[in-house]
Amino acid sequence: MEDRASPQLNASILQAVETQLRDATPPEVKESYDRLIAEGYSGEEARRLIGAVLATEIYTVLKNRKEYSAERYVQMLRKLPDMPWE
């Protein structure tokens, strides 16, 4: 997530990532986190990368008036550290 976002929005997204990690829902969040850690990212960096993907999915849903897509979300997670917009 970029620093342009509001601090409250950043905190909310990161809290959602923490919840997904804790609950392993979807399990690909924890898998992506573990993979990023193994690749040398810090825990904070890994959570921020996952948060950027989550924010992208939320943006897609709101902007395009689409349904949440677990498949789309997981595809973006699997491409990390590459960002969805790259």
C-alpha positions as CSV (number, residue, x, y, z in Angstrom):
1,M,0.0,0.0,0.0
2,E,1.3,3.4,-0.8
3,D,1.6,6.2,1.7
4,R,-1.0,8.2,-0.2
5,A,-3.7,6.2,1.6
6,S,-5.2,7.5,4.8
7,P,-3.6,6.1,8.0
8,Q,-7.0,4.8,9.0
9,L,-7.4,2.9,5.7
10,N,-3.9,1.5,6.0
11,A,-4.6,0.3,9.6
12,S,-7.9,-1.3,8.5
13,I,-6.3,-3.1,5.6
14,L,-3.4,-4.4,7.7
15,Q,-5.9,-5.5,10.4
16,A,-7.8,-7.5,7.8
17,V,-4.5,-9.1,6.7
18,E,-3.8,-10.0,10.4
19,T,-7.2,-11.6,10.7
20,Q,-6.7,-13.5,7.4
21,L,-3.3,-14.7,8.7
22,R,-4.7,-15.7,12.1
23,D,-7.7,-17.5,10.7
24,A,-5.9,-18.9,7.6
25,T,-8.8,-17.7,5.5
26,P,-8.1,-17.9,2.7
27,P,-5.2,-20.3,3.3
28,E,-3.3,-18.7,0.4
29,V,-2.7,-15.6,2.5
30,K,-0.6,-17.6,5.0
31,E,1.1,-19.5,2.2
32,S,2.0,-16.2,0.5
33,Y,3.2,-14.7,3.8
34,D,5.4,-17.8,4.5
35,R,6.8,-17.7,0.9
36,L,7.6,-14.0,1.2
37,I,9.4,-14.5,4.5
38,A,11.4,-17.4,2.9
39,E,12.3,-15.0,0.1
40,G,13.8,-12.6,2.7
41,Y,11.0,-10.1,3.3
42,S,10.4,-9.0,6.8
43,G,7.0,-9.8,8.4
44,E,6.0,-6.2,8.1
45,E,7.0,-6.1,4.4
46,A,5.1,-9.3,3.7
47,R,1.9,-8.0,5.4
48,R,2.2,-4.7,3.5
49,L,2.5,-6.6,0.2
50,I,-0.5,-8.8,1.0
51,G,-2.4,-5.6,2.1
52,A,-1.7,-4.0,-1.3
53,V,-3.3,-7.0,-3.0
54,L,-6.3,-6.9,-0.6
55,A,-6.7,-3.2,-1.3
56,T,-6.5,-3.9,-5.0
57,E,-9.3,-6.5,-4.7
58,I,-11.4,-4.1,-2.7
59,Y,-10.8,-1.3,-5.2
60,T,-11.7,-3.6,-8.1
61,V,-15.0,-4.6,-6.4
62,L,-16.0,-1.0,-5.7
63,K,-14.8,0.6,-8.9
64,N,-16.1,-2.0,-11.3
65,R,-19.1,-3.0,-9.2
66,K,-18.0,-6.6,-9.3
67,E,-18.4,-9.4,-6.8
68,Y,-15.5,-10.3,-4.6
69,S,-13.5,-13.0,-6.4
70,A,-11.5,-15.4,-4.2
71,E,-9.9,-16.7,-7.4
72,R,-8.8,-13.3,-8.5
73,Y,-7.5,-12.5,-5.0
74,V,-5.5,-15.8,-4.8
75,Q,-4.1,-15.2,-8.3
76,M,-2.8,-11.8,-7.2
77,L,-1.3,-13.3,-4.0
78,R,0.5,-15.9,-5.9
79,K,2.3,-13.3,-8.0
80,L,3.7,-11.4,-5.0
81,P,6.1,-9.6,-4.7
82,D,4.9,-8.4,-8.2
83,M,2.1,-5.9,-7.7
84,P,-1.2,-6.4,-9.5
85,W,-0.8,-3.2,-11.4
86,E,2.7,-4.1,-12.7
